[in-house]
Each structure stands twice: as C-alpha cells, then as structure tokens.
Amino acid sequence: MSPEQYKPDQFKNDLKRVLSLIRTGQRYLEDGKVVELSALESRIADLCEQARTLAPEQRQEVAPLLASLTEELGQFETRMQQEYSDIQRQLRGISNTAQATNAYAQAARTK
C-alpha cells in the first residue's frame, strides 16, 4: 500500500475512533456519568492537523466522515448544554431549599 493510500485510510480509522468516543460520551451523559473531554479534544485537534496534510482529492474522500464528526459534535454539545441546564436548575433548587431551611432556623431561634 502506498503512503498516499495509507494516509486517508489511517485518517478514516482515527476519525471513526473519535466518533465512537463522542457516542460513548453521549451514553455517559445519559447515564449521569462524568465525561472526560480532554482526550476527545486532543484527538479532534490531531484529526484537524491530519486533515490539513491530506491532498485535496483525499479531503474529498473523507469529507462525509468529517460532516458526520461535525454533526455528532453538534448533538453532543446540545446534550451537554441540556445537562448543564438541568444541573443549574437542581443547584438552584438546593440553594433555595438551603435558604429556606436557614430562614426557618433563624426564625425559630428568635422566638
């Protein structure tokens, strides 16, 4: 296999691994688990660097996979924003409950 053929194949394999990491992250979010983004971020940066080194015709070949990456990342971002909003609401509820408890405790002490 010539280097020209190997490079896009390796890129495709790396991209498929990143897509798999994104899907795993989405499942973790759904399960309420912590998602480690630093590994994903560095792998995406590596993919971008690889994409810059591909010849124009090779870029055309991997373009559908890059479109999938963009779509998956968009969905992942949306899901993470939803989770963040849910957590913010829960924290506000906890904070409100703590404030109410403290207020009742203060009122009970002053009687």
C-alpha positions in Angstrom: 0.0 0.0 0.0 1.4 3.4 -1.0 1.7 6.2 1.5 -1.0 8.1 -0.4 -3.4 5.3 0.2 -2.4 4.7 3.8 -2.8 8.3 4.9 -6.6 8.6 4.2 -7.2 5.1 5.5 -5.5 5.9 8.8 -7.3 9.2 8.9 -10.6 7.4 8.4 -9.8 4.9 11.2 -8.8 7.7 13.6 -12.0 9.7 12.7 -14.1 6.6 13.3 -12.5 6.2 16.8 -13.3 9.8 17.6 -16.9 9.3 16.5 -17.0 6.3 18.8 -15.6 8.4 21.7 -18.3 11.0 21.1 -21.0 8.4 21.2 -19.6 6.9 24.3 -19.6 10.4 25.9 -23.2 10.8 24.9 -24.1 7.5 26.6 -22.2 8.6 29.7 -24.2 11.8 29.8 -27.4 9.9 29.5 -26.3 7.6 32.4 -25.3 10.6 34.5 -21.6 9.8 34.4 -18.7 12.2 34.2 -17.4 12.8 30.6 -13.7 13.4 30.2 -13.4 15.9 27.3 -9.6 16.5 27.3 -8.9 13.2 25.4 -11.6 14.0 22.9 -10.3 17.5 22.5 -6.8 16.4 21.8 -7.9 13.7 19.3 -10.0 16.2 17.4 -7.1 18.6 17.3 -4.9 15.7 15.9 -7.6 15.0 13.3 -7.7 18.6 12.2 -3.9 18.6 11.8 -4.1 15.3 9.8 -6.8 16.8 7.6 -4.6 19.7 6.7 -1.9 17.4 5.4 -4.2 15.4 3.1 -4.2 16.1 -0.6 -7.3 17.8 -2.0 -8.7 14.6 -3.6 -8.1 12.8 -0.3 -10.0 15.5 1.6 -12.9 14.9 -0.8 -12.8 11.3 0.1 -13.0 11.9 3.8 -15.5 14.8 3.6 -18.6 12.7 4.5 -16.9 11.5 7.6 -15.9 15.0 8.6 -19.5 16.0 8.1 -20.5 13.2 10.5 -18.0 14.4 13.0 -19.5 17.9 12.8 -23.0 16.6 13.2 -22.0 14.3 16.2 -20.2 17.1 17.9 -23.2 19.4 17.5 -25.5 16.8 19.0 -23.1 16.2 21.8 -22.8 19.9 22.5 -26.6 20.2 22.6 -26.9 17.3 25.0 -24.2 18.8 27.3 -26.0 22.1 27.3 -29.2 20.4 28.3 -27.4 18.6 31.1 -25.8 21.8 32.3 -29.2 23.5 32.4 -30.6 20.6 34.4 -27.8 20.7 36.9 -28.2 24.5 37.2 -31.9 24.0 38.0 -31.1 21.3 40.5 -28.5 23.5 42.2 -30.9 26.5 42.3 -33.4 24.2 44.0 -30.9 23.0 46.5 -29.8 26.6 47.2 -33.4 27.7 47.6 -34.1 24.8 50.0 -31.0 25.7 52.0 -32.0 29.3 52.1 -35.5 28.4 53.3 -34.1 26.0 55.9 -31.7 28.7 57.2 -34.6 31.2 57.3 -36.8 28.8 59.3 -33.9 28.0 61.6 -33.2 31.7 62.2 -36.9 32.4 62.8 -37.1 29.5 65.3 -34.0 30.9 67.2 -35.6 34.3 67.5 -38.8 33.1 69.1 
